[in-house]
Amino acid sequence: MALNRYRLNHLVRKGNKSAKLTAKLLAHTDRLLGSILFGNTLLNVASATLAEIIVLRLFGHDNSTALLLGTLAITFVLLVFSEIMPKVIASSQPERVALFSSYPLAVLIRLFHPVASIATAIVHYVLWLFRIQVQTDQSKHTMNLEELRMLVLESEQFLPHKHQGMLLNLVDIGRIAVNDVMVPRNQIEALNLDAEPHVLREQLTTCHHTLLPVYQGALDNITGILHVRRALALLQHGPFDRDELRELLHDPYFIPSDTSLLSQLQHFQERQIRLGLVVDEYGELLGLVTLENILEEIVGDFTTQSPAQTGKFLRQPDGSILVEGGTPLRDLNRKPMKSNTKN
């Protein structure tokens, strides 16, 4: 019962015969426990009866003291050598004991099957009367996210710290929405088609992003997404033409603000795009999220950042840290800072 079920399933997939037999026994816990307890009870009663017969023959029927001492002695022997010691050994080395004992236990289950079946049927009937639901198949355990997270936290001796952090981020990515990691609306760099041609030209030549949202008039009126590399050819000849710029735009992709990062990562992969615009339930633009934003939640911050994103965390000579006021709280919490923070 103390055997690691995931380790057992791993051995079963590798074709270990003892593991297969052990999993088969654990698939019917009621039969297994019934046979073990029946054999254990039978041996305990037989041992106590044998000890009593020996005491009576050696000291006679009138010696109650010898009978009491004999009862205490056999109780102590059974407690130490039949109960405590085997269970301590089995709990400390469950895999070795379980795989080894699966063969004799399989024989005992067949041997005690008639009696164990009757006892198991009575137990099931009593549990049914009290409306108690039990799981008889113990060979397969399902793991929830909290258990998986705890398993990763406890595996720090086997995993490098960075790998452990990435696994924890993968576990939590389904709980984080795109509005938690998006670039806020006031920090979006976008092109306004109504701007003067020289302004558009200058913005394209100084842009630090590969993809740019393009709008007309107001930022809520997004007309498309521009791949900056495709627009470089417009800067090499004659006057700047807005109509040619419109032809280079891709249709914008809008994302509800409550979409989880895991779902959005799958959507990016299916659509083969890297940028989406985050909107609320009324269609108002809240910000944008890129594939890089999601990947940073898993692997950490990338080194390639625009000048506007650098210098947010500046360590001061006194050990404090100067933080830019517009820094998102998620970025602040992810920084391993040991000193007090100044805002």
N, C-alpha and C positions, 0 to 999 in steps of 0.2 A: 504493500500500500504506500510505502514511502518512495517507491521508484519514480524517477523523473519520467513523466509520460512522453515528453518531447524527445528525450534521449532514447526511450524505448521505440518510438515510432521511427527514429532515425536508423536504429539497428534493424528494425523490420524491413525498411526500404533497402538496406544493404543485403538482406537475405539471411540474416542470422536465425538459425533454426530455433535456438533457445528463446530468442526474443519473440519469434512468431508464436511459440507455445505460450509464453508468458502473456502476450497480448490476447491470445485466445481465452486464457483463464480469466484475465481481468475484464473481458467482455461480458462475463456472467459472474459478477461479484457475489450475488446471493448464493449461487452454488459453491463458489470458492470458499466464502466465509462459513457457510453451513458445514462443509466437509471438514475444514480446519478446526472449527469449534467442536464439532462432534468428536473428532479424533482426540482433541486436546482434553475435552471433558471425560471421555472414556478412559484415557490414560491416567488422569488425575484421580478419578474414582477408583480405578483398579489399583493404583499405587497406594491410596489411603486404605483400601480394603486389605491389600497384601500386608501393609505395615501393621494393621490391627491384628491380623491372624498371627503374624510373627510374634508380636508382643504377648498375645494371649497364650501362645504355646510356650514361650520362654518364662513368663512370670505368672501365668495362671489367670483365672477369671476374677479373682478377688483383689488383685493388685490394681486399684484405680489410679494410683500415682504413676505406675509404669505405663498405663494406657494413656494418661494425659501427656506424659513426656514423649511417648512415641508419636502421638498425634501432632504435638508441637514440632517434633523433629522432622517428620515427613512433610509438614506444612512449610517449614523453613527450607528444606531441600527443594521442594517443588517451586517455591517462590523464587529462589535464587537461580537454580539450574534449569528450570523448565519455563519460567516466565520472564524474569528480568534480564538475565544474561543473553538468551537468544534474541530478545527484542532489541537490546542495546547493540548487539553485533549486526543485526539486520538493518537497523536504522542508520548505523554508521557506514555500512557498505551495502546499500539496498540493491544496486545493480548486480553485484556478484552473487549475493544470496538469492535474489529473485530468479536469475537465470539458472542457477544450479538447482534450486528447489522446485523449479517448474515441472521437472520430470516425475519426481515422487509425488508431488501434489496432483498431477494428472491421474496417476494410478489411484490415489486415495479418493479422488472425486468419483471415479468409476466404481470403486469398491463400496463407498458410502452413499452412492447415488440414491438408492431406495429410501433410506432413512432421511438423508438430507433433503430430498425432494418433498417429503411429507412435512418436515419442519419448515422448509421455505414456503410451502403453500399456506401453512398456518400463519406465518409471519406476514405474507402478502395480504391475507384476508383481514388480519387485525389492522394492518396499516390502511387498508381500504375502508374499514369501518370508521377509523379516525380521520379519514380524508388526508392522509399524509402521502405526498408524492416523493418518490425516491428515484435516484438514477442508478440503475444496475450496471450500466456499461461504463467502467472506469478506465478503459484502454485509451480513450480519446478525450482530451480536455480542450475546450475552446478558451482562447485567451482574448480578453478585451484590451482596449488601448491603455488603460491604467496599468494593467499587469505587464504589458509589453514595455511601457515606459520604465517601470520599476526593474524589469529584466535588463534593459539597456543600462540603467544607472548602476546596477550591481555588477556589470561586466567590465568595470573600469580597469581591472587587472589584466584583461585580455585585449582591450582595445585602446589605441592611442586616444588621447583626450579630444583631439579634433574630430576623429572618426565618431567618437561617442556623441559629440555635439551635433554632428550631421545626422546621425540616426535619430536623436531626440527631436531635431527640427523636422525630420520626415514624419515622425509620429504626430507632431503638433500641427503640421501644415493643413490638415483637414479642418482644424478649428479656427483658423485665421481667415478672415474675409479680405477681399481685395482693397476695401477702403482703409484697412489697417496699414498697408504697405504702399499705397498709391502715392504718386507725386501730386501734391495738392494743386488745386486750380490756379492759385496765385503764383505757383512756381513753374507752370507749364510754359515752355518756349514754343511759340507758334508763329506762323506767317499770316499776316492780314493781307488778303488780296486787294483791299482798298488802299493799301499804303502806296507811297510813291515808288516808282521803279528803282531808284537809287537806294531806297531804304531796303527793299526786298533783296537787291543785289548784295548790299553790305551784310544783311542778316544771313544770307546763304554762305557767304565767304567766311564769316566768323562763327558759324554754327559748330557746336561741339557734339551734336547728336547725328545719328544716321537717319532717323525717322522724325519728321516734324508734322504736327497737325496743322492744317490749313483752314482758316475761317474767313468769313467775309462780313465785315462790319463789327459784329459782336462775337465773343468767344463761344457763345452757345450755338452759333450758326456754323458748325463744322461742315466743310464741304468735302474734305478728303484728307488722306495721309500722303505725304510726299517723301519719297526716298531721295535724300539729298544728293547722292551720287548721280542719279539720273538727271538732276537739274544743273549739274556743272556744265553741261554742254551749252546751256542757255547763256552762260556767262562769258562764253568765248567768242561770240559774234554779235555785232550790232547792238541795237537797243533791246532792252529787256521786254519780252512779250508775255503778258499775263495769260493770254489764251493758250499759248504753248505750255505754260506752267500748269494750266487746268488739265490738259491732256495727260500729264504725267501723274495725276493724283489717283490713288487707290480709294475704294469706298471705305469710309470709317467703320470701325467695329466697336459697338457699344456693349458695355458690361454692366449688369445690375450691381449695385454697391455691396449687396450681401452675398455675392458669389464667393465660395471658398477658394483658397489658393490651389488646392488639389484639383478641383473641377476646372479652374481656369487654366491650369497648366495642361490639362488634357485637351481643353478647347484650343489652346494655342498650337498644340501638336497636331490636332486634327485639321485645323484651318491653315496650318503652316504660315502663321503670322507671328509677329513679335510685340505688337503694341495694341492696346485697347483703351477706349475712353470709358471712364467710370461715370455712371449717371445714377440719380436717385429714382424713386418711383414716379416722379413727375417729369422725368426726362431732362432734368437740369444737370449740367456738367459739374462734376465734383472734382475730377482729376483724371490722371491716366496711370496705367500700370503696364509695365513691360515684362518681357520674359526675364530680363536681368533682375528685376525687382523680386520675382518669385525665386529665382535661383539663389539670390543673396540670402533669402530666408533659410535656405538649406545649407549652403556651403560657406556662408559668411560674405562680407563685403569684398568686392573686387578692387583691384588696385587702379584700374582705369576709370578715373572719375574726371568730370569737368571741373574747371577752376571754381565754379560756383558751389561745388559740393565739398571742396577741400577747406581745411581750416576751421571746421566746426568744433573740434575738440583740441584745445590748446592747453598743454600742461604748463603751469606757472612755476617760477623758481621756488615758491613756498610749498609746493606739493599740491596745490589746488588746481582745478581744471576750469578754464573759461569756455563756456558753451554758447554757441549762437542761439539767440532767442527763438528762432523759427525751427529749431531742430525737433523732429518728431520724438515723442516719448519712447516709441519702440526702439529707435536708434540709440537713445540715451540709455535705456535699460540693457541693451545688448553690449554696451561697452564695459569691459572689465576694469572699472575704476575703483580704487581703494580709498581715495581721498575724498574730501568734501567737494561738492560741485558748485561753482558760481554760475549764475545765469545772468 
